[in-house]
Amino acid sequence: MRLVEEREDKRLRWQWQISFNRKEADMKSDITIIPSGNYHILIKGLKQNDIIRIYGASGVLALQKQAKSDTELLRSPVNGTVAVEVTRGRKQIAVKKTDVKLRNKC
């Protein structure tokens, strides 16, 4: 993740960007990241010891967890738009921007 500068209507605006590194064949992972309501995110296709990070919209690291199984259900400490990143052995294998929110029951 890195901070970049944008100019818009003579005002300075900062935003966070996540780089997607997809150069090696092993970067094509079977990781599935699904918002499952009530501020939870379901992540499938993990391997034990994968590192899962959730970043808030401002780019601040909100949660970091080491996977203990092939599926993890995490409660996001922030709501709204988040970025979920999975790394394995210091290599980024999955990144997804998603919205986490309270699911309305009708």
trRosetta pair geometry for C-beta under 8 A, 3 or more apart (Angstrom, degrees):
i j d omega theta_ij theta_ji phi_ij phi_ji
1 16 5.8 -2 -171 -174 109 110
1 17 7.1 161 -152 83 61 42
1 18 5.3 -32 -96 -99 76 71
1 19 7.7 -159 -82 6 28 76
1 55 6.5 136 -82 -97 159 167
1 59 5.8 158 164 -153 135 100
1 83 7.5 138 -93 86 124 154
1 85 8.0 -111 -44 -45 106 152
2 16 7.4 154 79 -153 30 66
2 17 5.9 -22 63 63 78 89
2 19 7.1 34 7 -28 108 105
3 14 6.0 -4 -172 -170 103 112
3 15 7.8 159 -151 84 62 26
3 16 6.1 -43 -99 -101 59 65
3 17 8.0 143 -113 19 14 78
3 59 6.6 113 -83 141 85 178
4 14 7.3 155 79 -152 40 64
4 15 6.3 -25 63 67 87 73
4 16 7.6 126 18 -127 81 18
4 17 5.2 22 -1 -2 126 121
5 12 6.5 -33 -160 -161 101 96
5 13 7.7 130 -163 74 54 46
5 14 6.1 -35 -104 -101 58 72
6 12 7.8 136 75 -162 48 49
6 13 4.8 -32 71 72 97 95
6 14 7.4 165 22 -94 80 22
6 15 6.3 9 1 13 123 108
7 10 7.2 9 -177 -106 99 21
7 11 7.4 153 -156 71 58 38
7 12 6.4 -31 -103 -103 69 56
7 13 7.5 157 -100 23 20 82
8 11 5.8 -33 74 61 72 88
8 13 5.4 -4 23 6 115 130
16 55 7.3 -134 133 147 159 138
16 57 7.8 167 32 167 121 40
16 58 7.0 98 -20 157 128 27
16 59 3.3 163 -81 -78 147 115
16 83 7.8 -121 112 -7 127 144
18 55 7.8 163 -74 43 121 149
18 83 5.5 163 -42 -162 146 152
18 85 7.0 -157 -147 -79 138 118
18 95 5.3 -173 142 -177 141 148
18 97 7.7 178 25 -60 134 99
20 92 7.8 -139 -138 118 41 136
20 95 6.0 -134 -101 49 83 131
21 27 6.7 -129 112 -122 73 147
21 91 7.7 -118 92 -164 130 79
21 92 5.4 105 41 58 109 117
22 27 5.0 -178 -135 120 52 143
22 28 7.6 69 -155 -66 96 69
23 27 6.7 88 44 -5 44 149
24 27 5.0 114 65 -17 74 101
24 91 7.7 -46 45 -159 137 144
25 28 6.4 -44 -177 15 49 108
26 29 7.6 36 163 -69 59 80
26 91 7.5 47 101 117 113 156
26 93 7.6 -59 137 -115 82 106
27 91 7.2 -116 -91 159 84 119
27 92 7.7 27 -132 91 104 69
27 93 6.2 -157 -139 -127 55 60
29 45 6.6 130 156 139 96 129
29 86 7.6 -124 97 88 164 129
29 88 8.0 141 -97 3 142 136
29 93 4.4 69 -37 168 148 107
29 94 5.4 -91 66 -55 135 102
30 45 4.2 -151 107 -143 80 138
31 43 6.8 -13 -168 -169 95 92
31 44 7.2 155 -156 82 46 52
31 45 4.5 -154 -97 85 39 123
31 46 6.8 60 -116 -72 95 61
31 86 5.4 -163 -141 46 161 155
31 93 6.3 116 -16 120 138 102
31 94 3.7 -85 74 -54 147 158
32 42 7.8 -11 111 113 94 89
32 43 7.1 162 84 -154 56 44
32 44 4.3 -3 54 55 105 100
32 45 5.5 107 6 -2 78 121
33 41 6.5 -5 -169 179 86 110
33 42 7.6 158 -155 84 38 53
33 43 5.3 -3 -106 -107 71 81
33 84 5.0 170 -154 83 148 143
33 86 7.8 -161 -67 -24 119 119
33 94 6.6 158 -30 149 119 129
33 96 4.3 180 65 40 140 145
33 98 6.4 -146 129 -27 110 144
34 41 7.1 154 79 -163 42 62
34 42 4.6 -18 65 63 98 99
34 43 7.7 -179 24 -76 68 38
34 44 7.6 18 5 1 110 103
35 40 7.5 127 -165 87 56 53
35 41 5.7 -39 -104 -106 54 74
35 42 7.8 150 -120 19 5 77
35 98 5.0 -180 -43 160 111 127
35 99 6.2 -30 -58 78 169 55
35 100 5.3 -158 -132 -95 117 64
35 101 7.7 38 173 22 139 68
36 40 4.7 -44 67 95 99 104
36 41 6.7 152 11 -117 87 18
36 42 4.6 68 -36 -18 130 108
36 73 7.0 -48 40 -138 149 102
37 40 6.5 0 73 43 45 95
37 101 7.6 -36 -131 82 52 62
37 102 7.1 46 -172 -167 74 29
37 103 3.0 -10 -145 -29 120 132
38 75 7.9 -51 123 -122 85 96
38 102 5.9 38 -105 -130 44 61
38 103 5.7 -52 -35 17 68 95
39 75 5.6 45 114 -161 99 79
39 76 5.1 -127 179 51 83 87
39 79 5.8 -73 -106 -91 103 92
39 100 5.2 69 -137 159 50 113
39 101 7.1 -8 -74 -147 62 5
39 102 6.5 -8 -33 -72 85 64
40 73 5.7 2 -174 -179 120 93
40 74 6.7 153 -154 81 66 40
40 75 5.4 -40 -94 -96 73 61
40 76 7.2 -172 -97 -1 19 81
40 100 7.4 165 39 -147 19 113
41 54 7.1 158 23 -97 152 129
41 73 7.5 165 79 -155 42 49
41 74 5.1 -17 58 63 92 93
41 76 5.9 71 -15 -46 110 105
41 82 7.8 -98 -60 78 144 136
41 84 6.1 -177 172 -85 157 146
41 98 7.0 123 -118 83 117 143
41 100 6.2 -65 -58 -93 98 122
42 71 7.2 -9 -171 -169 88 97
42 72 7.7 167 -152 87 45 47
42 73 5.3 -15 -102 -104 72 78
43 46 6.0 58 127 -43 105 118
43 52 6.3 178 33 -116 172 139
43 67 7.8 -106 100 -101 127 118
43 71 7.0 165 87 -152 55 50
43 72 4.9 -5 57 58 103 90
43 73 7.8 -176 21 -80 70 32
43 74 6.9 19 0 2 112 109
43 84 7.1 -159 -85 168 121 142
43 86 6.9 152 -166 -74 138 129
44 70 6.9 27 -160 143 61 83
44 71 5.0 -5 -108 -107 70 89
45 70 6.7 4 -106 -177 8 90
46 50 4.7 -130 -159 36 97 143
46 52 7.5 -41 -109 -59 138 114
46 67 4.2 -142 161 -149 142 160
46 69 7.1 82 78 101 115 43
46 70 5.3 170 62 -151 71 38
46 71 6.8 169 26 -68 105 23
46 72 6.1 21 5 -6 156 104
46 86 6.9 -131 -106 -147 93 138
47 50 5.3 109 58 -38 68 107
47 67 6.9 104 79 89 34 139
47 70 7.0 10 -88 -103 35 73
47 88 6.4 58 48 -122 117 129
48 67 6.1 -144 -127 105 30 91
48 68 6.4 14 -129 -158 85 27
48 69 6.9 10 -85 -88 82 23
48 70 8.0 -48 -46 -59 67 59
49 66 5.9 -18 -135 -172 43 107
49 67 6.5 -45 28 61 13 82
49 88 7.9 92 101 -134 82 74
50 66 7.3 148 75 -159 39 56
50 67 4.2 18 53 15 89 131
50 86 5.5 4 168 -170 123 100
50 87 6.9 160 -167 77 73 40
50 88 5.0 -37 -113 -86 87 86
50 93 7.6 -75 -139 41 119 132
51 64 6.6 -9 -174 -168 98 95
51 65 7.6 156 -156 82 54 37
51 66 5.9 -32 -100 -101 64 65
51 67 7.6 -120 -66 -5 18 85
51 86 7.1 153 79 -156 51 49
51 87 4.7 -13 59 59 104 94
51 88 7.6 -176 20 -74 74 38
52 63 7.7 -14 114 117 91 98
52 64 7.1 160 85 -153 55 45
52 65 4.9 -16 61 63 103 87
52 66 7.6 175 17 -93 80 14
52 67 6.1 95 -23 -56 109 89
52 72 6.5 -132 -23 76 161 154
52 74 6.7 -160 125 -46 145 153
52 84 7.0 -17 -167 -168 91 93
52 85 7.4 152 -157 82 44 52
52 86 5.6 -14 -101 -102 68 77
53 61 6.1 -55 -165 -137 111 100
53 63 7.0 164 -153 89 44 59
53 64 5.0 -6 -104 -103 79 80
53 84 7.3 158 83 -156 51 45
53 85 4.6 -11 60 60 100 100
53 86 7.9 -174 22 -76 71 32
53 87 7.5 25 -1 -1 110 104
54 61 7.7 105 77 -162 48 57
54 62 5.0 -57 102 67 93 102
54 63 4.2 19 41 49 110 101
54 64 7.8 -150 23 -66 67 43
54 74 6.9 -172 -38 125 136 143
54 76 5.5 -148 173 -123 158 90
54 77 7.5 143 90 26 131 82
54 78 7.5 -179 136 36 114 99
54 82 5.4 1 -172 172 94 134
54 83 7.4 156 -156 79 46 48
54 84 5.6 -14 -102 -102 74 72
54 85 7.9 -174 -76 22 29 72
55 59 5.9 -12 177 -150 124 33
55 60 6.6 153 -157 74 76 33
55 61 5.8 -46 -101 -98 77 46
55 62 6.3 143 -128 5 21 90
55 82 6.3 153 74 -166 49 76
55 83 4.4 -9 55 56 107 99
55 84 8.0 -161 21 -71 73 28
55 85 7.1 37 -10 -4 108 110
56 59 7.1 -42 73 24 71 19
56 60 4.9 -1 39 56 113 88
56 62 4.9 102 -40 -49 91 122
56 78 4.4 3 -101 75 104 175
56 80 7.6 50 -156 71 81 110
56 82 6.1 -45 -109 -111 35 84
57 78 7.7 -146 -1 144 78 139
57 80 5.7 -47 -31 116 127 124
57 81 4.8 76 -88 74 106 95
57 82 7.0 -82 -51 -83 64 45
61 64 6.3 3 177 -43 121 105
62 76 6.8 38 114 -168 140 79
62 77 4.9 -164 171 60 106 105
62 78 4.7 -96 -122 -3 157 115
62 82 7.0 -72 30 -132 142 122
63 74 6.6 147 128 177 152 131
63 76 6.7 -134 2 -132 141 53
63 77 5.6 148 -55 4 108 108
65 72 7.1 166 108 -177 134 153
65 74 6.4 -172 24 -107 150 127
67 70 7.8 59 169 -96 128 18
67 72 5.5 -116 -123 -41 86 134
68 72 7.4 109 35 -91 75 106
69 72 6.7 148 60 -66 83 74
76 79 6.8 126 100 -83 119 46
76 82 5.8 -137 -144 -28 144 166
76 100 4.5 73 32 109 152 172
78 82 6.2 139 82 -84 107 116
78 100 7.5 104 96 64 61 126
79 100 5.6 -123 -135 97 57 88
79 101 5.7 82 -166 -101 109 56
79 102 7.5 -22 -126 -23 140 78
80 99 6.6 -62 179 -143 31 79
80 100 7.0 -3 45 56 25 72
80 101 7.2 68 -71 -75 31 90
81 97 6.5 7 -172 -179 100 98
81 98 7.4 170 -145 92 60 27
81 99 5.5 -39 -89 -95 60 72
82 97 7.4 176 91 -150 36 57
82 98 6.3 -22 63 66 80 73
82 99 7.6 128 17 -115 74 24
82 100 5.7 4 10 3 124 113
83 95 6.5 -4 -177 -169 101 94
83 96 7.3 167 -154 86 58 36
83 97 5.2 -31 -99 -97 75 71
83 98 8.0 128 -106 19 29 67
84 94 7.7 -15 113 120 91 99
84 95 7.1 165 85 -150 53 45
84 96 5.2 -9 56 59 99 85
84 97 7.9 175 17 -88 71 23
84 98 6.4 -3 -1 21 113 114
85 92 6.4 -52 -167 -137 106 101
85 94 7.1 162 -154 92 40 61
85 95 4.9 -1 -106 -105 76 84
86 92 7.6 110 79 -159 49 57
86 93 5.4 -55 101 66 96 91
86 94 4.2 19 41 52 112 101
86 95 7.6 -150 23 -66 67 47
87 90 6.5 2 170 -131 122 13
87 91 6.3 159 -158 76 80 33
87 92 5.3 -45 -99 -95 86 48
87 93 6.5 137 -124 8 30 83
88 91 5.8 -29 69 62 69 88
88 93 5.0 17 12 -17 108 137
92 95 6.4 2 177 -41 119 108
